[in-house]
């Protein structure tokens, strides 16, 4: 069984006290340079690493951050996690990633597990099924720093980081209108999510600015956020079976875009399929639909900003009462 070397082991080998070894490893001015050199060389040779659990007990910190997203395989979230890690590791924090798979039950279990592991803070993007926020508000009430990104809630005051969902949706819908389409449907995420309302507003704004009437029968919601493909297929069948089917669709998320295009490819020939534009940070969609026009979110930048704001909360010596609500620009990739 592997047993890592400890400060006591180094002290015994070098005939020093454990406190001297500890101070030498911390580069204390109280220890002379010759002793420091002996200790550091021995520690390096025997692959000594600080015990994070012991350090956390002494400092009251774990130097770990819990991150809760719906799915790591989702291109947007994998890019956001890259941004999170780029800041966290540079600041000496470790990241523990947890997936909700857009399930409320799994989100509750995962967040509680992270809290039980004594993370110093949480970065959360809400699951599509979550309507009860008590599992989060209770932890915040106990003093756990929490920052939301992408899918946010306003159950309490804290930092938030999002993309400009309204403008991104407006640009995507406008691109369809500019291509000559007039009967444009909207495949939306779960209705209670923050991103759903904002992207719906952008879709409606584009229609209105072009003198097109909003037709409520052309809007379908996916309450499971695309996790249940049957729900997406049912929405596509609904569009196909309308007396006057849409000639284009604005899709509100990466996973829904994939599910929507897959469903259309299974159900009707390509020459009868509507044009599709939507939110996506995935390159894979180019293979399924080479002409797919998409809204790209600055996922890496969102992750970096969210992590920086969370560390500010964690390391603040005083209570924080003023919070930032960062909104980053999106980019329309037309093909």
Secondary structure as GFF3:
##gff-version 3
##sequence-region A 1 335
A	DSSP	alpha_helix	7	14	.	.	.	ID=ss1
A	DSSP	alpha_helix	18	25	.	.	.	ID=ss2
A	DSSP	alpha_helix	33	45	.	.	.	ID=ss3
A	DSSP	alpha_helix	52	59	.	.	.	ID=ss4
A	DSSP	beta_strand	64	69	.	.	.	ID=ss5
A	DSSP	alpha_helix	75	88	.	.	.	ID=ss6
A	DSSP	three_ten_helix	89	91	.	.	.	ID=ss7
A	DSSP	beta_strand	94	99	.	.	.	ID=ss8
A	DSSP	alpha_helix	104	116	.	.	.	ID=ss9
A	DSSP	beta_strand	121	124	.	.	.	ID=ss10
A	DSSP	alpha_helix	134	141	.	.	.	ID=ss11
A	DSSP	beta_strand	145	149	.	.	.	ID=ss12
A	DSSP	beta_strand	160	163	.	.	.	ID=ss13
A	DSSP	alpha_helix	165	178	.	.	.	ID=ss14
A	DSSP	beta_strand	184	188	.	.	.	ID=ss15
A	DSSP	alpha_helix	194	209	.	.	.	ID=ss16
A	DSSP	three_ten_helix	216	218	.	.	.	ID=ss17
A	DSSP	beta_strand	219	221	.	.	.	ID=ss18
A	DSSP	alpha_helix	229	241	.	.	.	ID=ss19
A	DSSP	beta_strand	248	251	.	.	.	ID=ss20
A	DSSP	alpha_helix	254	267	.	.	.	ID=ss21
A	DSSP	three_ten_helix	270	272	.	.	.	ID=ss22
A	DSSP	beta_strand	275	279	.	.	.	ID=ss23
A	DSSP	alpha_helix	285	288	.	.	.	ID=ss24
A	DSSP	beta_strand	293	296	.	.	.	ID=ss25
A	DSSP	alpha_helix	299	315	.	.	.	ID=ss26
A	DSSP	beta_strand	325	328	.	.	.	ID=ss27
A	DSSP	beta_strand	331	333	.	.	.	ID=ss28
###
